């Protein structure tokens, strides 16, 4: 919702002959690097190329963040599954151990 409102303000500003980056910067939604790259692309007349570069940069950032998150979750998941397996194994084996300690009926 915030992004849509910021892009709508940028569109209105461009229609009035203003710069695209001014409303984006005032919105506080977009990171400064992205706004700077949009400004450079707008001035150079290569906004489409610059937006594709921004998309590639943020795509690689998301990929690296997901890899880091996966590397944190994986050990925790192994420990949880290990605890589940131990609980099931103890649930099956403890009755046999208990039967071995009972006195024999004659």
KOLPAPA-120810 format. One record per residue (C-alpha): residue in three letters; x, y negated, z. Coordinates in steps of 0.001 Angstrom, whole numbers, plus 500000, padded with zeros to 6 digits. Each point is the difference from the previous one (the first is absolute). Layout:
# residues N
+-----+--------+--------+--------+
!  aa !      u !      v !      w !
+-----+--------+--------+--------+
! ALA !      X !      Y !      Z !
...
+-----+--------+--------+--------+
# end
This chain:
# residues 106
+-----+--------+--------+--------+
!  aa !      u !      v !      w !
+-----+--------+--------+--------+
! UNK ! 500000 ! 500000 ! 500000 !
! UNK ! 502795 ! 497611 ! 500868 !
! UNK ! 501933 ! 500955 ! 496890 !
! UNK ! 496943 ! 499511 ! 497793 !
! UNK ! 499364 ! 496561 ! 501477 !
! UNK ! 503647 ! 499001 ! 499507 !
! UNK ! 499971 ! 501192 ! 496387 !
! UNK ! 496744 ! 498165 ! 499374 !
! UNK ! 501526 ! 496779 ! 501356 !
! UNK ! 503065 ! 500550 ! 497785 !
! UNK ! 497767 ! 500490 ! 496963 !
! UNK ! 498091 ! 496801 ! 500740 !
! UNK ! 503257 ! 498093 ! 500452 !
! UNK ! 501345 ! 501286 ! 496663 !
! UNK ! 496740 ! 499052 ! 498274 !
! UNK ! 500456 ! 496458 ! 501320 !
! UNK ! 503546 ! 499932 ! 498619 !
! UNK ! 501851 ! 500668 ! 503264 !
! UNK ! 502613 ! 502573 ! 500889 !
! UNK ! 499067 ! 503550 ! 500848 !
! UNK ! 502325 ! 500341 ! 502965 !
! UNK ! 498674 ! 497070 ! 502066 !
! UNK ! 496698 ! 501616 ! 501118 !
! UNK ! 501733 ! 503365 ! 500436 !
! UNK ! 502540 ! 498423 ! 502333 !
! UNK ! 497322 ! 498123 ! 501947 !
! UNK ! 497974 ! 503186 ! 500511 !
! UNK ! 502718 ! 501650 ! 502092 !
! UNK ! 499057 ! 503406 ! 498577 !
! UNK ! 502869 ! 500527 ! 497576 !
! UNK ! 503685 ! 500355 ! 500947 !
! UNK ! 502333 ! 497121 ! 499090 !
! UNK ! 502085 ! 502117 ! 497608 !
! UNK ! 496921 ! 500822 ! 497954 !
! UNK ! 498934 ! 496368 ! 499836 !
! UNK ! 503497 ! 498944 ! 498930 !
! UNK ! 500076 ! 502630 ! 497256 !
! UNK ! 496562 ! 498882 ! 498781 !
! UNK ! 501215 ! 496398 ! 499918 !
! UNK ! 503107 ! 500945 ! 498000 !
! UNK ! 497969 ! 502127 ! 497586 !
! UNK ! 497473 ! 497201 ! 499549 !
! UNK ! 502711 ! 497432 ! 499255 !
! UNK ! 501848 ! 502334 ! 497626 !
! UNK ! 496835 ! 501027 ! 498187 !
! UNK ! 500525 ! 503648 ! 500895 !
! UNK ! 497453 ! 500441 ! 502764 !
! UNK ! 498938 ! 503439 ! 498795 !
! UNK ! 503581 ! 501310 ! 500093 !
! UNK ! 500604 ! 498500 ! 503426 !
! UNK ! 496787 ! 501500 ! 501408 !
! UNK ! 501063 ! 503415 ! 498701 !
! UNK ! 503352 ! 499582 ! 501769 !
! UNK ! 498211 ! 499032 ! 503218 !
! UNK ! 497787 ! 503082 ! 499656 !
! UNK ! 503063 ! 502226 ! 499508 !
! UNK ! 501720 ! 498520 ! 503058 !
! UNK ! 496998 ! 500513 ! 502263 !
! UNK ! 499382 ! 503463 ! 498561 !
! UNK ! 503520 ! 501063 ! 500938 !
! UNK ! 499554 ! 498425 ! 503448 !
! UNK ! 496837 ! 502021 ! 500586 !
! UNK ! 501730 ! 503183 ! 498836 !
! UNK ! 502922 ! 499492 ! 502377 !
! UNK ! 497649 ! 499175 ! 502896 !
! UNK ! 497989 ! 503162 ! 499343 !
! UNK ! 503159 ! 502096 ! 499926 !
! UNK ! 501032 ! 498533 ! 503344 !
! UNK ! 496572 ! 500651 ! 501484 !
! UNK ! 500028 ! 503554 ! 498705 !
! UNK ! 503410 ! 500631 ! 501543 !
! UNK ! 498619 ! 498827 ! 503358 !
! UNK ! 496790 ! 502030 ! 499857 !
! UNK ! 501602 ! 503252 ! 498826 !
! UNK ! 501869 ! 500878 ! 503245 !
! UNK ! 496960 ! 499140 ! 502131 !
! UNK ! 497815 ! 502210 ! 497837 !
! UNK ! 502462 ! 502899 ! 500341 !
! UNK ! 499943 ! 499667 ! 503803 !
! UNK ! 496185 ! 499897 ! 500104 !
! UNK ! 499699 ! 503072 ! 497755 !
! UNK ! 502601 ! 501787 ! 502135 !
! UNK ! 497955 ! 499318 ! 503130 !
! UNK ! 496876 ! 501334 ! 498295 !
! UNK ! 501794 ! 503198 ! 498967 !
! UNK ! 501409 ! 500513 ! 503509 !
! UNK ! 496547 ! 499482 ! 501534 !
! UNK ! 498459 ! 502584 ! 497682 !
! UNK ! 502849 ! 502461 ! 500635 !
! UNK ! 499676 ! 499596 ! 503772 !
! UNK ! 496223 ! 500410 ! 499751 !
! UNK ! 500515 ! 503340 ! 498279 !
! UNK ! 502943 ! 501303 ! 502046 !
! UNK ! 499142 ! 498903 ! 503579 !
! UNK ! 497169 ! 502534 ! 500419 !
! UNK ! 502436 ! 502816 ! 499122 !
! UNK ! 502533 ! 498739 ! 502545 !
! UNK ! 497266 ! 499752 ! 502621 !
! UNK ! 498875 ! 503586 ! 499259 !
! UNK ! 503565 ! 501224 ! 500529 !
! UNK ! 500059 ! 498612 ! 503554 !
! UNK ! 496664 ! 501514 ! 501071 !
! UNK ! 500144 ! 503122 ! 502172 !
! UNK ! 499169 ! 503249 ! 498272 !
! UNK ! 496572 ! 501465 ! 500785 !
! UNK ! 499912 ! 503629 ! 501036 !
+-----+--------+--------+--------+
# end
